[in-house]
């Protein structure tokens, strides 16, 4: 029987949140991001180095004996909440979570795997699993040719490429990486063709398949925390705006219809926080029902994030529709995240299977 999940934040997690929020406020505030979204690269210079190496966030999931911080998915979830709040362009989900968890599922006694993990944990290198961003846990992607829509490939030093005979580490410089035009300009996508590159074989086909599954499952579970952060910012920003914006000599937030809409968002946010924290805790403790908990979190949190972002844009009125306000960044990230690592419908199907719920006739 599984222990009850711990949904509360520890003092260590609160301290980590404060450090990450302070860093993002200093280096990746809304005006900085708005000034970069039409640049060739949205990444803020020095941000990833400060987050990954300076704070040590890149190595949270890596054991101390392998050069990391020896923390857990709970701490990584806190980082992603803050990155979601700021809609910050950083390869944290793709490198420090998905790629790192994929490598941790391999034989870490092997020198190539251990060396790459140490480099990722220190922030010295960045790796990306070469699968489409929409790939759900349980899928078995194999890169026989070009791979579309790989997130953060343009920022990677190393590509983890699943091939028919196993998983390979390929230097990004040896692959052909073609930037695409994504909906979410703060999370670049690219077409990756590593078919002409050699690389180092890290695992055979069976081990690689399980490693990719673990990486995608952790990514999906912690993506819920990013979606939680998006929803939190959208609600807070909407409440602030409706307190300050006046019509008929009254704050528009005092109008009953708007109060009801924001109250509904708050209720959804409470549920999203519980679901996201449960997923992070299940991954951290290796719970037997982690797959079910992650699927529940993704099926719910993705919808809450989109709803909160839509309400944020609408309740800001005309200014919410402009590119000068950061609401559109949150909306685009939320919509993009809704299809990342599996759609809500895909995760609902997973819930039905794992919980043995019969489909409606």
C-alpha positions in Angstrom: 0.0 0.0 0.0 1.4 3.4 -1.0 2.1 6.0 1.6 0.1 9.2 1.5 1.8 11.8 -0.8 3.3 14.9 0.9 1.8 17.9 -0.9 3.4 20.5 1.3 6.5 22.5 0.5 9.5 22.0 2.7 11.7 24.8 4.1 14.4 23.8 1.6 12.0 24.0 -1.3 10.8 27.4 -0.1 14.4 28.6 0.0 15.0 27.3 -3.5 11.9 29.0 -4.8 13.1 32.3 -3.4 16.5 32.0 -5.0 15.1 31.1 -8.4 12.4 33.8 -8.3 15.0 36.4 -7.4 17.2 35.3 -10.2 14.4 35.4 -12.8 13.2 38.8 -11.5 16.7 40.1 -12.0 17.6 38.6 -15.4 14.3 37.4 -17.1 11.6 39.9 -16.1 8.7 40.5 -18.5 10.2 43.5 -20.3 13.4 41.6 -20.9 11.6 38.7 -22.4 9.3 40.9 -24.5 12.4 42.5 -25.9 13.9 39.2 -27.1 11.0 37.2 -28.4 11.5 38.4 -32.0 15.3 37.9 -31.8 16.9 34.9 -33.5 17.4 33.4 -30.0 15.0 34.0 -27.1 17.5 32.8 -24.5 18.7 35.5 -22.1 22.5 35.6 -22.1 23.9 34.2 -18.8 20.5 33.0 -17.5 21.0 29.3 -18.0 24.6 29.5 -16.5 23.3 31.3 -13.5 20.3 28.9 -13.0 22.0 25.7 -13.9 25.5 26.2 -12.5 25.2 29.2 -10.1 22.2 28.0 -8.2 22.9 24.3 -9.0 19.5 23.6 -10.4 20.9 21.6 -13.4 22.0 18.9 -11.0 19.1 18.5 -8.7 18.1 15.1 -10.0 21.7 13.8 -10.2 23.1 11.9 -7.2 26.0 13.4 -5.3 28.3 10.6 -6.2 27.8 11.5 -9.9 28.5 15.1 -9.4 24.9 16.4 -8.7 23.0 17.9 -5.8 21.3 14.6 -4.8 17.9 16.3 -4.5 14.6 15.0 -5.9 11.7 15.7 -8.3 10.1 17.8 -5.6 12.9 20.4 -5.8 13.0 20.2 -9.6 9.2 20.8 -9.6 9.7 24.0 -7.6 12.2 25.3 -10.2 9.7 24.6 -13.0 6.9 26.4 -11.1 9.0 29.5 -11.1 10.1 29.1 -14.7 6.4 28.7 -15.6 5.5 31.9 -13.7 8.2 33.8 -15.6 7.7 31.9 -18.9 11.5 31.9 -18.9 13.3 30.5 -21.9 15.7 28.0 -20.4 16.4 24.3 -21.4 15.6 23.1 -17.9 12.7 20.7 -18.6 14.5 19.3 -21.7 18.0 19.0 -20.3 17.9 18.9 -16.5 14.8 16.7 -16.3 14.1 14.7 -19.5 17.6 14.1 -20.7 19.0 13.7 -17.2 16.4 11.2 -16.2 16.9 9.2 -19.4 20.6 8.9 -18.6 20.0 8.0 -14.9 18.0 5.0 -16.2 21.1 3.7 -17.9 24.1 2.0 -16.5 25.7 4.9 -14.6 28.8 2.8 -13.9 29.7 3.2 -17.6 32.2 6.0 -18.1 30.4 7.8 -21.1 27.1 7.9 -19.1 28.7 9.0 -15.8 30.8 11.7 -17.6 27.8 13.1 -19.4 25.7 13.2 -16.2 28.5 15.0 -14.4 28.8 17.6 -17.2 25.0 18.1 -17.2 24.8 18.4 -13.4 27.5 21.1 -13.4 25.8 23.1 -16.1 28.9 22.7 -18.3 26.9 20.9 -21.0 23.2 20.8 -22.1 21.6 17.7 -23.6 18.2 17.1 -25.3 16.4 13.9 -26.1 15.9 13.9 -29.8 12.1 13.2 -29.9 9.2 15.5 -30.9 8.0 17.6 -28.0 4.6 16.0 -28.3 5.9 12.5 -27.5 4.0 11.0 -24.6 5.4 8.6 -22.0 5.1 5.1 -23.2 5.7 5.9 -26.8 8.8 4.3 -28.5 10.3 6.9 -30.8 13.2 5.8 -32.9 15.1 8.4 -35.0 15.7 6.6 -38.4 15.7 10.0 -40.0 14.9 13.7 -39.4 13.0 14.4 -36.1 10.5 17.3 -36.2 9.7 19.7 -33.4 12.5 18.9 -30.9 12.4 21.4 -28.1 15.6 23.4 -27.1 17.7 21.5 -29.7 19.3 24.8 -30.7 20.6 25.2 -27.2 22.0 21.7 -26.8 25.6 20.5 -26.9 24.6 16.8 -26.9 21.7 15.0 -28.5 20.4 11.7 -27.1 19.2 9.9 -30.2 17.1 6.7 -29.9 18.0 4.4 -32.8 16.8 0.8 -33.6 19.9 -0.7 -31.9 20.0 1.6 -28.9 20.5 5.1 -27.5 23.3 7.2 -28.8 25.0 10.4 -27.5 25.6 12.6 -30.6 27.4 16.0 -30.5 25.0 18.6 -31.6 27.6 20.0 -33.9 27.5 16.7 -35.9 23.8 16.9 -36.6 21.8 19.1 -38.9 19.5 21.3 -36.7 17.0 23.5 -38.5 15.1 26.0 -36.4 11.3 26.0 -36.8 8.7 28.7 -36.1 6.9 27.7 -32.9 3.8 29.0 -31.4 5.6 29.5 -28.1 8.6 31.8 -29.0 10.1 31.2 -25.6 10.6 27.5 -26.2 12.4 27.1 -29.6 11.7 24.0 -31.7 13.9 22.6 -34.4 14.1 19.8 -37.0 16.9 17.5 -36.0 18.7 15.2 -38.4 21.4 13.1 -36.8 21.2 10.2 -39.3 24.5 11.1 -40.8 26.3 11.4 -37.4 27.9 8.6 -35.5 27.9 9.2 -31.8 28.6 7.1 -28.7 26.3 4.1 -28.0 25.1 4.4 -24.4 22.6 1.5 -24.2 21.1 -1.4 -26.2 17.6 -1.2 -27.6 15.7 -2.7 -24.6 17.5 -0.5 -22.0 17.1 2.5 -24.2 13.4 2.0 -24.6 13.0 1.9 -20.8 15.3 4.9 -20.3 13.3 7.0 -22.8 10.1 6.0 -21.1 11.5 7.1 -17.7 12.7 10.4 -19.1 9.4 11.2 -20.7 7.4 10.2 -17.6 9.4 12.5 -15.4 9.1 15.3 -18.0 5.4 14.9 -18.1 5.0 14.8 -14.4 7.1 17.9 -13.8 5.6 19.7 -16.8 2.5 19.9 -14.6 4.4 22.1 -12.2 5.4 24.4 -15.0 1.7 24.6 -15.9 0.9 25.3 -12.3 3.3 28.2 -12.3 1.7 29.7 -15.5 -1.8 29.5 -13.9 -0.6 31.1 -10.6 1.0 34.0 -12.4 -2.1 34.5 -14.6 -4.5 34.6 -11.7 -2.3 36.9 -9.6 -1.8 39.3 -12.5 -5.5 39.3 -13.3 -6.5 40.0 -9.7 -3.9 42.8 -9.5 -5.2 44.4 -12.8 -8.9 44.2 -11.8 -8.1 45.9 -8.5 -6.4 48.8 -10.2 -8.6 49.2 -13.3 -11.7 51.3 -12.7 -15.0 51.7 -14.5 -17.9 53.7 -13.3 -15.7 54.9 -10.4 -15.3 51.3 -9.2 -12.6 48.7 -9.5 -13.7 46.2 -12.2 -12.7 43.4 -9.8 -15.7 44.4 -7.6 -18.1 43.4 -10.3 -19.9 40.2 -9.4 -19.4 38.5 -12.8 -15.7 39.0 -12.7 -15.4 38.0 -9.1 -17.1 34.7 -9.9 -14.7 34.0 -12.8 -11.6 34.6 -10.7 -13.0 32.5 -7.8 -13.6 29.7 -10.3 -10.0 30.0 -11.4 -8.8 29.9 -7.8 -10.6 26.7 -7.2 -9.1 25.1 -10.4 -5.7 26.4 -9.3 -6.0 24.6 -5.9 -6.8 21.4 -7.6 -3.9 21.9 -10.1 -1.5 22.4 -7.2 -2.5 19.2 -5.5 -2.2 17.2 -8.7 1.2 18.7 -9.6 2.6 18.2 -6.2 1.3 14.6 -6.1 3.0 13.9 -9.4 6.3 15.3 -8.2 6.1 13.4 -4.9 5.2 10.1 -6.7 8.3 10.5 -8.9 10.5 11.5 -6.0 9.5 8.4 -4.0 9.3 6.0 -6.8 5.7 5.2 -6.1 4.1 2.2 -7.8 1.3 4.4 -9.1 3.6 7.2 -10.4 2.3 6.6 -14.0 -1.3 7.1 -12.9 -0.5 10.1 -10.8 1.5 11.7 -13.7 -1.4 11.1 -16.1 -3.9 12.6 -13.8 -1.7 15.7 -13.2 -1.2 16.2 -17.0 -4.8 15.7 -17.9 -5.9 18.3 -15.3 -3.1 20.9 -15.1 -2.8 21.4 -18.9 -6.4 22.5 -19.0 -6.2 24.7 -16.0 -3.1 26.5 -17.4 -4.9 27.3 -20.7 -8.0 28.4 -19.0 -6.1 30.7 -16.6 -4.2 32.2 -19.5 -7.3 32.8 -21.6 -9.0 34.5 -18.6 -5.9 36.6 -18.0 -6.0 37.9 -21.6 -9.7 38.5 -21.6 -10.0 40.2 -18.2 -7.1 42.6 -19.1 -9.4 43.9 -21.9 -7.6 45.6 -24.9 -4.2 45.6 -23.3 -4.3 41.9 -22.9 -4.5 41.5 -26.7 -1.3 43.4 -27.3 2.3 42.2 -27.5 3.4 44.9 -25.1 1.8 42.9 -22.3 3.2 39.6 -21.2 -0.2 37.8 -21.1 0.3 36.5 -24.6 3.6 34.8 -23.5 1.7 32.9 -20.8 -1.1 31.9 -23.2 1.2 30.6 -25.9 3.3 28.7 -23.4 0.1 27.2 -21.9 -1.3 26.2 -25.3 2.0 24.7 -26.3 2.4 22.8 -23.1 -1.1 21.3 -23.6 0.2 19.2 -26.4 3.7 18.7 -25.0 4.6 15.2 -23.7 1.1 13.9 -24.6 -2.2 15.6 -25.0 -4.9 15.7 -22.2 -6.9 13.1 -24.1 -3.9 10.8 -24.3 -3.3 11.1 -20.6 -7.0 10.5 -19.9 -6.8 7.3 -21.9 -3.8 6.3 -19.7 -5.8 7.0 -16.6 -8.6 4.8 -17.9 -6.3 1.9 -18.5 -4.3 2.2 -15.3 -7.3 2.8 -13.1 -9.3 0.1 -15.0 -12.1 2.5 -15.9 -14.3 1.2 -18.7 -14.7 3.6 -21.6 -18.2 4.9 -22.2 -20.3 2.9 -24.6 
